[in-house]
Each structure stands twice: as structure tokens, then as C-alpha cells.
Amino acid sequence: MTYIPGRGRFWLGIFLAILIGIGPISALFAGSSLPGCAPLEGATIRWVVPSRPGGGYDAYSRLLQPFLEQSLGVQTRIENHPEAGGVVGAQVIRDAAPDGKTLGLINASGLLAARAIEDDPAPDPTVDFTILGQVVSNQVVVFTGTATGFRDINDLLIAAQSRPIVVGVRDAGSTSLYSVPVTAELLGIEYALVSGYVGSAARTMALIRGEVDIIVGNFDSLKGQVRVGELIPLLQLTALVDDELDIPQLGGPEGLARHRAGVTGRTPQQAEQAASDLAVIVGAGRLVVAPQDLPAGLSDCLDTELGKILQSAKLLQAADRAHLSIEYQNSASAHQNLMAGARGVDQFRDLISAAIRRARE
């Protein structure tokens, strides 16, 4: 099903903020000066979002929309395909004609981890798309709520000595599910899954109400709830951009995985390496992609134009006003990170497969 969002006040605020940074509306359709993009001028681009309206992927898409129209001389039609944790949206892009008229965002970390499931229909991000660049990496954090009584990660570990930790997760295509079994194994704790939450908002509310002990989510999407005291960040699975918060890390020389190695049966070096490999997988960002086999000239042009947009002062100012982070990587760097993540998935294949089976029970 395709969801076309309405004109909520939130999006009107973002749209106006973006326009203030761009300048006159008449300048939006200037068009690219690169010959490779000439076939797109005047066309309508279908932009696929692998989440519901109002989520993080949707926010980034609407941030980019007027800049893409200005840069390429096109109009864009945003389509939301939230089914199966973003897998359906990725399939829509993968199966489209490679003519540059279907673009969109994918959840690279979820698609990478899906490689661990032999019968999973999810596209393979390393081969099924033309990668055009990274918008932002994932800043993945374990959160709890004030209703749980956990003040820090030590409180959670103490509770885990007497019972499984209850984790709220999305469906089989989500980072929130794939990261749980590996993190639990590196901490040496048991867990129980409550699955089926649609989007981060539903999981967040379940955590605030005390229905689950923890969730795993993107800090960029949940930092508002952290700052008003509704959520407590317990553990970083990836490097965190916000240095104001002192959140323990799973990986690194001083990370919790290394300190818990004796409990998990790994050597400290093995535990640190496994935590690092997990960080590469779950940290794989929100990528702008097109279908596979995009013509080279068109691919190069879109890669170049996207880089100009994501590094422009006006886009960065608009992102700041919308409280969105930008961590641009060009297509080559983004693809290199994808390949590193794919190599890391193999060692976690059994853990991830077991979690998927538990979520489907």
C-alpha cells in the first residue's frame, strides 16, 4: 500500500524552514549543468520512503525534496512503503526501471542483516542497487524508560541475573531486531522479544508505559524524548555524535563487551572485535539508491549532484532547523562500508536466525 502524507503542521514548519534557506521559489527548478542528468530534466521522479509518513526516513526525504528539484530540474512524488520494516520499499526501488526516475532511501543495516536469513526476500544492498551516497549513519543506542526503574546499564545487568530482559522490537526487517541477539550475547544476558510494533513511536510508547524493559533505536530519532526525560540511553552500539551525554559503549578497548568477555566465553579481544563488527552492520546508514544497472553517465551525475546538495550550506542549515543530522558519504565510501558490514554478518548468522524465529513464534 502506498501512503501519501497530508499537510500536517509539522511538515509545514519543515517546508517553510527549508524554503527560507533556499531562497525564491522560482529558483527551485534550475536543473543540473551536468550532461548525464539531461534525460531527467522536466521529469517527475518517484521518491520511495521505506517508512510511514512522519518517521525519520520521511523527514530526510522531505528535507531533500526541494533541493533535488532545484538541482535536477525535476518534480518529485514521495511514496511511503512502510511494510515489512522497509523491505517492501527497498523492493519497489530494486524492481523499478533503471532510468533515474525511481530513487529513494533504504535501511542499509536492516537489509545487510537480512542476509543472515536464507529464505528472506529482502534485497541485498551490496548488489541490488546503484548506491548514490549516504545521508546519515545510524547512531544505535539501547534505551530504557523511567517506568522500568533502570537508571543505568548496571541496573539492567543486575535485573538480568534473575530474569530475561524484555525487548520491544519491530518486524524482521528492522535494526531493532537484528541488534538484540548479538548485543545480548556480548553482554551474557537472556532476553524475551515483544515484536510487531509499527515504527519507533509505538515502541517508544510501550517503553514509556513500562510494557518492555528496553528498545534499541536510532539516537537521532529519539533524542527529543531523551532530553525531556522520557527515555534513558543505557548503551551505545555505535559511535554517538552527541558528546554531551556520557553513555557507556559496547565496543572499544574500554567497552562493556570486553569487560563482560569472561561471562560470554569470548576472549577480550574476540569480544571487542565482535562489538566492532556489530557496529559496522547496525551503523550502516540511510542510503540514497537507484535500481541496479543505472547508466554510468546518469549514475555519476546523480552521485555528484547529491554530494553537492548534502554538503551545501543551505541544506545543512535547513537540516539543523529540522533537527536532523547529516553525515554524507559518497557512493564509493558508502559501498565500501556496505561490503565491510556484509562480511561481519556471517559470524552472527546463527544468532540472528534464532531471533527471527523467536519473533515469528
C-alpha positions, 0 to 999 in steps of 0.5 A: 500500500502506498501512503501519501502524507497530508499537510500536517503542521509539522511538515509545514514548519519543515517546508517553510524552514527549508524554503527560507534557506533556499531562497525564491521559489522560482529558483527551485527548478534550475536543473543540473549543468551536468550532461548525464542528468539531461534525460531527467530534466522536466521529469517527475521522479518517484521518491520511495520512503521505506517508512510511514509518513512522519518517521525519520526516513520521511523527514530526510526525504522531505528535507531533500525534496526541494533541493533535488528539484532545484538541482535536477530540474525535476518534480518529485512524488514521495511514496511511503512503503512502510511494510515489512520494516522497509523491505517492501520499499527497498523492493519497489526501488530494486524492481523499478526501471533503471532510468533515474526516475525511481530513487529513494532511501533504504535501511542499509543495516536492516537489509545487510542483516537480512542476509543472515536469513536464507529464505528472506526476500529482502534485497541485498544492498551490496548488489541490488542497487546503484548506491548514490551516497549516504545521508546519515549513519545510524547512531544505535543506542539501547534505551530504557524508560523511567517506568522500568526503574533502570537508571543505568546499564548496571541496573539492567545487568543486575535485573538480568541475573534473575530474569530475561530482559524484555525487548520491544522490537519491530518486524524482521526487517528492522535494526531493532531486531537484528541488534538484540541477539548479538548485543545480548550475547556480548553482554551474557544476558537472556532476553524475551522479544515483544515484536510487531510494533509499527515504527519507533513511536509505538515502541517508544510508547510501550517503553514509556508505559513500562510494557518492555524493559528496553528498545534499541533505536536510532539516537537521532530519532529519539533524542527529543524524548531523551532530553525531556526525560522520557527515555534513558540511553543505557548503551551505545552500539555505535559511535554517538555524535552527541558528546554531551551525554556520557553513555557507556559503549559496547565496543572499544578497548574500554567497552562493556563487551570486553569487560563482560568477555569472561561471562560470554566465553569470548576472549577480550579481544574476540569480544571487542572485535565482535562489538566492532563488527556489530557496529559496522552492520547496525551503523550502516546508514540511510542510503540514497539508491537507484535500481541496479544497472543505472547508466554510468553517465546518469549514475555519476551525475546523480552521485555528484549532484547529491554530494553537492546538495548534502554538503551545501550550506543551505541544506545543512542549515535547513537540516539543523532547523529540522533537527536532523543530522547529516553525515554524507558519504559518497557512493564509493565510501558508502559501498565500501562500508556496505561490503565491510558490514556484509562480511561481519554478518556471517559470524552472527548468522546463527544468532540472528536466525534464532531471533527471527524465529523467536519473533515469528513464534 
